[in-house]
Amino acid sequence: MIAGPFRFGIFLSAFFLSVLLPCAASLAQDAIVAEFKACDANGDGMLTEAEYLQRTGRERAVLLREFKVFDFDSDGRMTQAEFVAVPVGQADELRGKVPDPIVLLSEKALQVLTDRWGQWDADGDGALNLKEFDVAKVGQQVRGLGAAKFSDWDLDRDQKVSRDDAKQLLDIAFGVRTPEGQLLREPSGRVIDWRLFRVFTPDGEGFVTIDAYTRALGPLDEAAKQRWIESTDRNRDGKFDFAEFAKSDHRTDPVATFLQLDADWNGRLTPKELATLTADQLPIAACMFPGFDDDHDGGLSLREYQLTPLCNFLATWQAAQDTDDDGLLQASEFRFHPGVALAALSAEYFRRLDVNQDQSLTLTEFPFTTTHLPPNEIRARFADGRVLAITIPDYPTVLSPEISPDGKWVAVDGWKRGENNTAAHLLIASLETDEVRDLGIGCIPHWSADGRRIGYSKYGQGVFVRDFELDSEEESIDPQGWAIDFSPDGRQAAYVLNGNNFVIRDLAKNEKRTLFTDNKLSFRYIEHNFAWSPDSQRICFKGHRADGGIDVGIVSTTGGDPNLRVLCDAKDVSTDFSWLADKRLMFPRTLAGATKSQIHEIDPDGENGKPSVRYAKQPADRNNVGVSWSRDGKTFVYISTR
C-alpha cells in the first residue's frame, strides 16, 4: 500500500494538474482569439487576405498559402473557426475543426438514404423492417455495401433498421468509426492508426499489455521504444485500451503533413512533392493521380489529400491480395476487414484508382500482392522508329526470340502459367499480322539461313530440325545435343554436346566434329542462345569455368584450334546473343546495383575486358532480355517485361 503522505502528494499533483492544465489551455485559447481580433482591422469578425497577412513570424508566401488552404469555403474571408484550424502557434488540443471529406462521404451516403426513406417505410413507423429493407435494396444504394445483410444494418438488434442504425453503419463502412462505435477521426483532421491497433488482441476488458505492444513495434533502440511507450501508455499502468491509444502518437496528421510537403507553398501537392514521402509510402503516392485530383489541376488540395490512403492508416491498403492470381485486383479483392467495416471506403478508393474504369486494378494503377507475373512482350523496333509489342495470352512467359531471315516472323519458346521447363512450346508470331503459330513441344528456336526450317531442342530428347510449315515432320539431329543454331551462310549448324562442348555439323556432307578436344575442355557448362558471327567463322557464347568464373567467350569454328578468347566477365550477363553484320555484339545484362536488365553492345574485336555500353533505343524502365537482329540490321527484337 502507498504511504499516506505520498498518496496525498499524488492527490495534490493531480488536483493542481486538473486545475492548471485547463487554465493554461484557456489562456492559450484566449491568446489565439486575441491574435485573430488584432488582425481583424475592421472588426467584422472576418479576415480578408490582407488582414491575415498581418500575422507575424512567418514569410508572406507562407501566410498566403495558409489563407488559401484554411479558407475552407473559398469565400475570400477567414472566420475565427477557420483561423484556429491553422496548426501553427498553438497546442495540438486547441486546433480548430478541419472539414473531413471522409466524414462528408458518410454524411452524403446517409442523405441519399434519408431522401428515399419515406418511400421505403411503408408502415410509417420511421424504421425499416426486414420486408421493407429487402424491397428497398438498401445496401445497393451505397457502393461497397451491396452484400451487407439486414442483420448488418440492424445494429441494435431490435429487428428494425432505424436512421440511427444507418448512420452508424455508414460511419463504420467509411472508416469514421470502428465496428464497436469508437471514433477513428478527430475534428482537427487527425486519423488514428487503426491498422496497428488491429494487430493486437485486447483482453476481456479491452486492454493491451505493453509487452505485446513492444513486440508489435519490432526492433527499435531503447530510446525510441521508450518514446513510443510514453506516448501510448500515458498513465504508466503497463497497459492501454483503444481510448488511450487514440490519443497517442499513432495518429496521422494530414493537415501538418500537407503543409510540410507543400514545398512551393502554393497550397497544392504535386506528384514531385509526394515523392518526398517515406519509402514505404512511395508506391501508393505514385498512384494518387489522376484518381484523387478531382479538379484536374495537377495537384492535390488539402481536401483531396485528406481523402487519400496516404492519410488514412485504417488498413494496409497495398496488402490487398490477388486471390484468383489473374494479375488483376477486383473490387471484391480490395477488402481489408470482414463484414461492413471499411467496405464503402474501400469501394470509393477502388473507384478512384481504377483510372481506365475497367472494373479491375493493374499493378500500374495500384500496388497489391500477387504471384501472377505480367506477360512477357515480344517487342520489335523497326528502322523508322515504330515499336510493335506482341503478347501471347495463352503463353505469358516467352523467351529466346529469333527473327526470321526475311524479317516477317519471330520465333520464341513459351510456357503456360504453372508449367515447368519441359512443357515449352515453339511459337511463331507474325510481325505483319496477328497470326501466331504453335508448333508444339520445343524450345530455343533458330532459323535456317533460307528461313524454311527451324532448329530447336526438347528437354531430355536432344536437338531437332523441322520445316516451318505446321504439318511437317521433325528430324532428330542428336539425342545428346542441346541448343542447335544454323550458321548465317547456311552451310553448318552448331549445338552443345554434353553441356560443355560445341559440335559443328556440315549440313551438306552430314559430317560433324567437336571444337574442344577432350583434354582441352575449357568450360564445365556452355549455355544456350549462343550466336554465330555474320561471316560464319566464329561463335560467341556464355560459359561456366570449373573454378566458378563465368565468361563471354568467342571461339573459331574453322581449322583445328578453337582459339578461345574471353571477351568479358559474364556474371551479370543473361544468355542471349546477337551478332550484327556491322560487327556489334549485343546481349542483356543487369549491372551491379541496377534493378532492370538492359540490352548492351560491345565490339567483339575490341580490347579484352572493355566494358559494354547500354544500347540507347530501348525502354529504361523495363526488364529487357533476349535479343535478335534481322539480317539487314533494320529490325531489333527483344523480350520486355515490367
N, C-alpha and C positions, 0 to 999 in steps of 0.2 A: 504493500500500500504506500502511496506517496505521502510524505510527511505534510502536516498541516500548513506550516508557513510557506512551504514550497508550492503547495497547491493553491494557497491564497495568492502567491506571486503570479502564478499562471492565470488565475482568475482576473487579477488586476490587469495583466498584459492583454488578455482577451478583451477586457472591458474597454481599455484605452484604445485598442485597435478598432473595436466596433464603433467607437465614437470618433476617433481621429481620422480613420480612413474615409468615411463618408464626408467628413468635414473637408478633408483635402480634396476629395473629388468635387465637392461642391464649389470650393474655391477655384479649382482649375476650370470647372464649367463656367463659372462667373467670368473668368479671365477671357475665355473664348467668346462668350457673348459680348463682353466689353469690347473686344477687338472688332467684332462684327459691327457694333454700333459706331465705333470710331471710324470705320471705313464708310459707313452709310452717311455720306455728307448731307444728303437732303432729307434724311430721316423718314424715308418712305417704307422702311422695312425690307428693302431690296437693294442688292448691289449690282450696279452696272459693271461692265468690264473695266471702265476707267476707275471706278471706286475700288474694285477688287485689287487693282494694281497698286493701291496704297499700302497693302501689306508689306512689311519689311522683312529683311533677312534672306530673300531669295531673288534670283535673277528674274528679270522681266519675262523672258521666254518661258520660264517655269511657271510663273503666275498665269500667263496667258493660257498655257496648257491646262492648268488646274481649273480655270474658269470654264474652258471648253468642255472638259471631262465631267465636271461636277454640276454644271448647269443641266441637270438631268432631263428637263423638259424642253431644252434648247430654245427657251423664250428670250434669251439675251439678258436675263436678270437672275441673280442668285439669291435664293431665300436663305433665312438663317438655318433652316433644316439642311439645305444643300451645303451651306458653308461649314457646318460642323461635321459633315461627312468626309471632308478632306483630311486624310490621315497624316497630317503634318502639324507638329507643335502641340499635340495633345496625347494623353494616355489612351491606350487601346480601348479601355472600357468606356471612354467618353465619346468615342467616334459615333457620328450620326448614322442614320439609316441610308443604305445604298439600295436602290431598286434591284431586285434579284430576278433575272429573266427565267430562272428555273421555277421559282415560285409562281411567276406570271404564267408559265406554261400550264401548271396545275390549275391555277385560277381560271384560265381560259377554257380548259377542258371541262371544268365544273360548270362554267357558264353555258357551254354547249348543251350539257345535260339538263341544266336548270331551265333553259329556254323551251325544252320539249317535255319537261317533267309532267306538266298538266295534261298533256296528250296521253302520256303513258299511264298515269294514275287514274285508272277507270273508276275506282270506288271513292276517289276524292279524299282519302284519309291522309294524304301528304307523303305516303311511303309506297314502295312498290313491293307487292307480294311476288311469289315465285312465278305465277302465271303472267302477271303484268311485266315482270322483268324479262321473261323469255320472249314475250310478244314484242317488247321494245328492242330486244337485242342490244342491251345497254353496253356491254363490253365492246361491241363492234363500232361504237361511236368514238372510241378513243384508240388511236394507233398503238398497238402493242398489247392491248387488253382483250383481244378477240377470244382468247382461250380462257379468260377468267370466268369462273362459275358463280352462281348465285351465292354459294357459301363463302366465296372470297370477298364478296361485296358486303355481305351481312356481318359486319364486324362485331356488333353487339349481340349477335345470335338470338334475335327476337323474331326471326322468320320474316323480317321485312328489311328492305333497303331504304334507309332514310337519306335525306340530303346530307346529313352529318356523316353517315357511313360513306357516302360517295366522296365527300370532301377528304375524309381521312384516307380512303383507299387511293385516291388520286395523288395525295401527298406522298404516300408510300411508293406508288408506281413511278413518280417523277424524282424520287430521291430527296424529297423535302423532309421526310420523317423515316425512321426505322419501322419495321413491322410492329414493334412494340409501342410506337407512337412518339418516340423521342426525336426531338428536332435535330436535324443534321446541318442546318444553315442558321447563321446569325444575322441580325439586322445590318451589321457593319459589312457584310459580304463574305465573312469567313466561312469556310466549309470544313466540317470535321472529317478526318481521315478514317472513314468507316471501313475501308478495305483492310486497315491494320487491326481495328478493334474486332473485326470478324475472324481474325486469326485465333483469338482467344476463346476458351471455353469457360465462361464465368461459373462460379459455384451457385448453389441454390439461392443465395441472396444477391446474386448478380455481381460478385466481386472477382477480380483477377489478382493473383499474387504478383509481387514484384519479381519473384524468381521466374515465373512464366513470362513476364514482360521482358526481362533482360535476355532470356533465351530468344525471344522473338526479335529483339534488336540486333542480334548477331554479334560478330566480332567488332568491338569498339574499345578504344582505350578507356581507362578508368575515369578520366576526367569527363570525356564525352558521355559515357554511360551515366555518370552521376548527374550531369546536367539534365538528361532526359528523365531520370527518375525524379529529380526535384520538380521538374515541370509537371509530371503526371501524378505523382503521389504527394499532393500538396499538404495534406495533413500528417504526413510521415507515419502512417499506421501500417505500412508494409503491404498495402493493397489499394485497389481503386475500383470504382464502378464506372458506368458509362458517363454519369454526370460529371465525375471528376476528370475523366479522360477528355470530355468535351470542352474543358477549359484549359487543356494542356497545349503544348506547342505542336501537337499533332493536328493542326488546322492549317489549311491553305489560307493565304491572304491575297485573293485575286486583285484587290484594289492596289495594295502596296506593290505587289509583283508587277502589275501593269505599269505603274509609274516608273519602276526601276528598269523595266525592259524598254520603255519608250525613250530610246537614246537621243532621238532628234527632237523630242518634246513637242510633237505635233498632234498628240492625242490619238494616234493610231499605231498598231503594231504590225509591221511588215514581216514577210517571211524571213528576211535577213535578221530582224530583231529577235524573232522567235528562235532563230538558230543559235542564240547565245544561252538558251536554256541548258539544263544539265543533260549529260549524255543519255540518261535513261528516258528523258522526255523527248529527245530529238526525233525518234521515229514517229511519234504521234504528231509533234509540231509540224513535221513535213507534210502532213495530210490535212491541215486545217483550211487550206484554200482549194477551191472556192466555197466549199460547203458551209463554212461559218461566216463568210464575208457577205452578209445579207445585202448590203448596199453596193457591193461590187466595186468598191473604191480602192482595192488593192491592199487594204489594211484592216485590222480588227479594232473596232471601238471597244470601250470598256464593257459595254453590254454584250457585244459579240464574243469578247474574250471570256467573260463570265460563263457563257454557255458551253465552252469547250471542255473536253475531257481533261485538258491540262490543269484545270482549276478544281475539278470535281473528283476528288480521290475517294469515290464511293465504291469503286471496283478496280481491279487491274484490267483495264479495258483492252490492252494489247494481248492479253492472255486468252482471248476468245479462241475456241477450238474448231478447226475444220473437221468435224466429226465424221463426215462421209468421205473425207480425203479426196475431194474432187478439185482441190486447189482454189476453191471459191468459198466465201463465207456467206451463208444465207442468213436471213433475218432471224430464223429460229435458232441459229447457232451463235448469234450475237446476244447471248444471255449470260448473266453473271450472278443470279440468285434464284433459288426456287420460288415458285409462287409469283405474286404480283410485284414484289419489291424490285425496283429499277426497271420494270418491264416497259413502261411508257417512255422513260428517259432513254433507254437502250434503243427503242424503236425510233425516237427522234434523232439520236446520233446516227443510226444506220441510214436513215433517210438523207441526212446531210452529207454523209461520207460517200454515199452511192452516187458519185458525180455523173456517171453516164446513165443512171436510172434504169439499170437492167436487173434490179432486184437482187443483186449479189455484190459482194466486195472482192476485189482482187488485191493482191499484195501491194500494188501501186496505189490503191485507194486507202488502205489501212493495214498496219502490221497485225498479223494474227498467227497462231500456232498451227502449222500444218506439216505433214510429212510428204505432201504432194510436191513433186518437182515440176516447175514450169516446163512446157515442151521446148526442146531444142529447135532452133530455127536454122534452116539452110539459107544462108544469105549469099546472094550473088551480086557483086558490084560490077557494072558494065563500064565501058570506056567513056560513055557520055555522062557518067556520074550517077545514073539510076541505080537504085538498090532494090532487089527483089527478095522478099522474105517468104520462105515456104515452111509450113509446118504440116506434119502428117498426123492427124488426130489419133489414129489408132496406134501410132508408134511415137510417143512423146520423147523417147530417147533415141537420137540418131547421131552417128559419128562417122568418121573416116570418109569425108566427102571426096569424090573424084569426078571431075568434069570430063565429059566425052570429048574426043578429038575434034568433033565438029562444033562443039560448044553449045549443043542443044539439050543435053541431059546431064544430070548429076546423079551418080550412084552413091548410096550410103548403106551402112548397116543400121538396123533399127530393132528396138525392143518394145514390146507392150509393157504396160505397168505391171510390176511384180515378177517379171520374167527374169530368169538367170541368163548368164552369158551364152550358154549353149543354144538358147532359143532364138538367136539373132536371125533376122531375115534380110535378104538382099532387096533393097528398094531403089527404084529408078524414078526420079522426078524430072518432069519436063521443065525447062526454063522458058518455054514459049506458050504452054497451055497449062491447064490444071491437072493434067494426067499424071498419075503415079502408078507404077507397075510394081507388083510384089512378085519376085522371082522365087520365093520360098526360102528355105533354110540356107544360111550362108553369111559370111562376114568379110570385112576388109576387101572391098571390091576394087578392081583395077581394070581399065580398058585396054584392049589391044590397040596397036597403032592405027589400024584401019577402022576402029570403032565397032567392029562386028561381033567381037567376043568380049567376055568378061572373065577375068581370073578372080578366084575367091577361095576362102578357107571354110572348113567346117570343124568345129571343135571335136577333137579326137578322131577325125577321119582324114585329115590331110588337106591337100590343095587340089582345086578343080578348075576346069575351064568349060564354059558353055557359050553358045551363041546368045546374042542379045534377045532374040525372039522368045516369047513366053513358053512355047511348046517344044523347045529344043532339048536334046539330051545333054547331060553333063558328062564330062570326061575326067576321070581321076588321073591326076598327074603324078602324085607321090603321097601315099598314105602317111608318111613321116614328115611331110613338108608343112610349112606354115607361111602365110602372107606372101602369096605369089604376085609378081608385078612384071609387066611387059616392058621391054626397052623401047625408047621412042622410035628407033629405026625398024621395029617390028621383027627383028631377027632373033631376039633372045628373050628369055624370061628368067627371073631370079626369084628364089624363095629361100626361106631359112630352114635348115635341116638340124634336127635335134636341139633346136633352140640356140645354137652357138656357132653355126657356120652358114655361109652362103653357098647355094647351088646355082650355077649358071647353066641354063639349058639352051642349046642351039635348036631353035624351032624347026629349021629346015632339015637338019641332019638327025634330029631327035637324039642328040648326044648331050650328056651333062657332066659337069665337073664341079668340084668344090674349090672355093677360093683359098681357104686356110688349110694347110696340111695338119694332120692330127697332132704333131708335136709343136705346132706354132699357132694354136688356138689362142687368140688374144682376149676373147670375151667368154664369160660363162653364160651370157644370155644376150641375144640380139632382139630388139623389139620390132614390132610390125610397122607398117606405114613408112618404110624407107623410101628413097627416091633415086631414080636414075638421073644422071646428068643428061642434058639435051643432046650431047653427041654420043650417047650410049656407051661411054668409056669408063664411067665411074658410078659408084653408089654411095649415097650419104645415108647414115643411119644413127640410131641411138643404141649404144652398147654398154653392158654392165661388166666391169672387170672383176676378177676374183678377189682383189683387195678391197672391194666396195666402191671404187670410183666409178663414175658414170660419165661417158664421153659422147660428144657428137663426133663421129668418125667418118672418114672418106676412104674408100678402097678402090683400087683399079680392077676392072673386070677383064682386062686384056693381059696377055703374057702370063708368065709363071709366078710373078710376085705381086701380091695384093697391094704392096706399097702403102700400108696403113698410115694414115695421117690423122692425128687428133686435132680437130678444129677448135673446140672449146669444151668447157665443162658443161655437163647436161643435167645436173641435179635438179634444176628448175625448168627443164625443157619437157614439154609434152610431145609424145611421139607422133608426129605427123609432119612430113617434109614435102616441100615443093621446090623444084629446081627450075628456075626460069631460063629461057633462051638468052636473056640479056646478062646471064652469069650471076644473078642474085639467087640466094638460097633463103627460103623462108621456113619458119617453124614457130609454134606458140610456146610462150614461156611465161612463168609467173615470178617476177623478180622479188628478191628479198624485201619484205615489208609491204609488198603490194597485195591488194585484195582481189584483183581481177587478172585473169590470163589475157595476154595480148599477143598478136602476131608480130614477130620480129624478123628482120632481114639481116643478112651478113654476106660478105664476099667470100665464097668458098675457096678462092685462091689467095685470100689476104693473109695477113700475119697471124700466126697461131696465137690463140688467147685474146685476140682483139674482140672487144665486146660487140654484141649485136645491137641493132638500133630498132626501136619500135617503128613499125610501118604506120604511116600517118593516116591512111584512108580506111579507118575502122573506128567503131564507137568505143570511146574510152571508158564508158560506164557499164560495159557488159563483159561477160566472160567469152572470149573468142578462142575457140580451139578447133583444130583441124584446118587444113589449108590446101587449096588446089588452084592452080592457074591453068587457063586454057593454053593450048599450044601457040596461039598467036599473041599471047600476053595481053589480051584485051579484057578478059573476064576473070575476076577474082572471086573464088568461092570459099566460104568458111562456115563453121558451125558457131552459133552465138546463143548465149543464154543470159538471163538476167542475173 
